[in-house]
Amino acid sequence: MGAKRACDRHRLLPICTRSTPAANKKSPTLLRRRSAILDPDVISCDVITKVHLESAKVPYYDYKSRKIISLYLTAEFIYDKRTRPGNNRGEEMPTMVKSLFTTGAFTRSQFRWFYLGRTISLFGSGMTPVALAFAVLQARQGQQLLGYILAAELVPNVLMVLIGGSVADRYRRDQLIQWASWGSGLSQAGIAAIVLTGVSPYWIFPLAVMNGILGAFTAPAVRGIVPEIVDQADIKQANALLNTSRSAARIMGPAAAGILVATLGGGWGIALDALSFFAAAPCMAQVRIPSHPVARANSLVHQMREGWEYFRLRRWIWSITGAWSLMNAVQMGAWQVLGPIIAQHTFGSAGWGLTLSVKAIGLLVASVMMLRFQFSRPLRDGMVAAAAIGIPMVVLGQGLALPYLMAAAVVAGIGSTVSGIAWDTSLQQGVPQDKLSRVMAFDDFGAYVAIPLGEILAVPAADRFGFPMVETMAGLIFMVAALAPLSLRLVRQMTLADIQALARVTEESASG
């Protein structure tokens, strides 16, 4: 019976500075949560610890007024860590896993279908970078050709992303994602056929252009749809879950691609990527959101101009976008283009695939950590973490052994995940829903506009100054650029609450 009765001194007690009436350590029995996840009737007072609960609407029972009180809060609950809720003494229950599927983003069926579709396509896409790179490098003048093919995909992506963002704000994001999945499957199937049949790799260029256009419409819609299919309090968790799948795909994808390149050929990895898009499309068809009303009085150009005005007036947005413009150009040229070339002459394709896989381990570890971690200042935290992405470039340029490169890649993976989740969560909670895809499109445009230049100039610069020198300098430039926005007090000090307040002010002024 002792396991069925809670000690009055240690009933579930919310410890929160906001939205919690009269709850403090002096009145531990004032509020009692009725929940199957954390039931106070199975709590003992032997060993006490704290568990963090993300923002949610939770029912409480007020003993004095004898009424149920619904609160919307972020709280920490005290409970016995040896006697887990729902079990007898000594039995363990994975409370975190259970709460993951019974609360938060996964309680929404729309998000579950979206998450499944994204996970399937991400696992296929994880093989393409390695498979395509080494397939092209086997061709005549493959080093130059690889840079041009990557640029052929990015140039139309950058040119069309502003239109894609306006279309995503104007029409239905779910349908854009669904049709883009079918189109990406067809284009990847064509590239796989070209590689497998051994025809001229120049035929890849029109399909690369097609991929770039499809990505221009997909990226703003994918990033903008998350607030529509989960509650605002679950946005960070949804981003962390999506990053977890992306990280897991990056672990298995490059490793599998490296094995395929060394045995059957890279074309089979690209073929599996095409198949993953075809499998993801039916999942995306289950994600249905209300259609956006079409403002016929406003043209697409007017909507793009409206998005630009919002973007340019937010210094906290464009300062970070500007930093990523330089960072992405440096990274894509030094890591994506020069990295496989250096690997081909040192530790080979298998070692390069292994490096990308262990980097994804860092991505995965950080994604799981972000399910519980809360940002104090997301902009500052994200850019500090982003600086770690430059470390592997320095290690690769200095010619250190493969284990050192792998360790640096893990650190870079952690930094990449923390930075991406912090930035997406900040935009999704700090920008009004009707402008979100357009603002994210301008963010993508600014961040990606210099990438083709970096990819095209990478090999000529390495031929002139040496591959080690260019790779090392690229890593150092990347880290300096990541820390540069911290010179702005706004970026250093803004909390998530400050960002959310900016969005509310904007919405109120627009409605007024």
Secondary structure as the mmCIF struct_conf table of DSSP 4:
data_model
#
loop_
_struct_conf.conf_type_id
_struct_conf.id
_struct_conf.beg_label_comp_id
_struct_conf.beg_label_asym_id
_struct_conf.beg_label_seq_id
_struct_conf.end_label_comp_id
_struct_conf.end_label_asym_id
_struct_conf.end_label_seq_id
HELX_RH_3T_P HELX_RH_3T_P1 GLY A 2 LYS A 4
BEND BEND1 ARG A 5 ARG A 5
HELX_RH_3T_P HELX_RH_3T_P2 ASP A 8 HIS A 10
BEND BEND2 ARG A 11 ARG A 11
BEND BEND3 THR A 17 SER A 19
TURN_TY1_P TURN_TY1_P1 PRO A 21 ALA A 22
BEND BEND4 ASN A 24 ASN A 24
TURN_TY1_P TURN_TY1_P2 LYS A 25 LYS A 26
TURN_TY1_P TURN_TY1_P3 PRO A 28 THR A 29
BEND BEND5 LEU A 30 LEU A 30
STRN STRN1 LEU A 31 ARG A 33
BEND BEND6 ALA A 36 LEU A 38
HELX_RH_3T_P HELX_RH_3T_P3 PRO A 40 VAL A 42
BEND BEND7 CYS A 45 VAL A 47
STRN STRN2 ILE A 48 ASP A 62
TURN_TY1_P TURN_TY1_P4 TYR A 63 ARG A 66
STRN STRN3 LYS A 67 ASP A 80
BEND BEND8 LYS A 81 THR A 83
TURN_TY1_P TURN_TY1_P5 PRO A 85 GLY A 86
BEND BEND9 ASN A 87 ASN A 87
TURN_TY1_P TURN_TY1_P6 ARG A 89 GLY A 90
HELX_RH_AL_P HELX_RH_AL_P1 THR A 95 THR A 102
BEND BEND10 THR A 103 THR A 103
HELX_RH_3T_P HELX_RH_3T_P4 GLY A 104 THR A 107
BEND BEND11 ARG A 108 ARG A 108
HELX_RH_AL_P HELX_RH_AL_P2 SER A 109 SER A 125
TURN_TY1_P TURN_TY1_P7 GLY A 126 MET A 127
HELX_RH_AL_P HELX_RH_AL_P3 THR A 128 LEU A 137
TURN_TY1_P TURN_TY1_P8 GLN A 138 GLN A 138
BEND BEND12 ALA A 139 ALA A 139
TURN_TY1_P TURN_TY1_P9 ARG A 140 GLN A 141
HELX_RH_AL_P HELX_RH_AL_P4 GLY A 142 ARG A 170
BEND BEND13 TYR A 171 TYR A 171
HELX_RH_AL_P HELX_RH_AL_P5 ARG A 173 THR A 197
TURN_TY1_P TURN_TY1_P10 GLY A 198 GLY A 198
HELX_RH_3T_P HELX_RH_3T_P5 PRO A 201 TRP A 203
HELX_RH_AL_P HELX_RH_AL_P6 ILE A 204 ILE A 229
BEND BEND14 VAL A 230 VAL A 230
HELX_RH_3T_P HELX_RH_3T_P6 GLN A 232 ASP A 234
HELX_RH_AL_P HELX_RH_AL_P7 ILE A 235 ALA A 262
TURN_TY1_P TURN_TY1_P11 THR A 263 LEU A 264
TURN_TY1_P TURN_TY1_P12 GLY A 266 GLY A 266
HELX_RH_AL_P HELX_RH_AL_P8 GLY A 267 ALA A 285
TURN_TY1_P TURN_TY1_P13 GLN A 286 GLN A 286
HELX_LH_PP_P HELX_LH_PP_P1 PRO A 290 VAL A 294
TURN_TY1_P TURN_TY1_P14 ARG A 296 ALA A 297
BEND BEND15 ASN A 298 ASN A 298
HELX_RH_AL_P HELX_RH_AL_P9 LEU A 300 ARG A 312
TURN_TY1_P TURN_TY1_P15 LEU A 313 LEU A 313
HELX_RH_AL_P HELX_RH_AL_P10 ARG A 315 GLN A 331
HELX_RH_PI_P HELX_RH_PI_P1 MET A 332 VAL A 337
HELX_RH_AL_P HELX_RH_AL_P11 LEU A 338 GLN A 344
TURN_TY1_P TURN_TY1_P16 HIS A 345 PHE A 347
HELX_RH_AL_P HELX_RH_AL_P12 GLY A 348 MET A 369
TURN_TY1_P TURN_TY1_P17 MET A 370 ARG A 372
BEND BEND16 SER A 376 ARG A 377
HELX_RH_AL_P HELX_RH_AL_P13 PRO A 378 ALA A 386
HELX_RH_3T_P HELX_RH_3T_P7 ALA A 387 GLY A 390
HELX_RH_AL_P HELX_RH_AL_P14 ILE A 391 GLY A 397
TURN_TY1_P TURN_TY1_P18 GLN A 398 GLY A 399
HELX_RH_AL_P HELX_RH_AL_P15 LEU A 402 GLY A 430
BEND BEND17 VAL A 431 VAL A 431
HELX_RH_3T_P HELX_RH_3T_P8 GLN A 433 LYS A 435
HELX_RH_AL_P HELX_RH_AL_P16 LEU A 436 TYR A 448
TURN_TY1_P TURN_TY1_P19 VAL A 449 ALA A 450
HELX_RH_AL_P HELX_RH_AL_P17 ILE A 451 PHE A 465
HELX_RH_AL_P HELX_RH_AL_P18 PHE A 467 LEU A 483
HELX_RH_3T_P HELX_RH_3T_P9 ALA A 484 SER A 487
BEND BEND18 LEU A 488 LEU A 488
HELX_RH_AL_P HELX_RH_AL_P19 ARG A 489 GLN A 493
HELX_RH_AL_P HELX_RH_AL_P20 LEU A 496 SER A 511
#
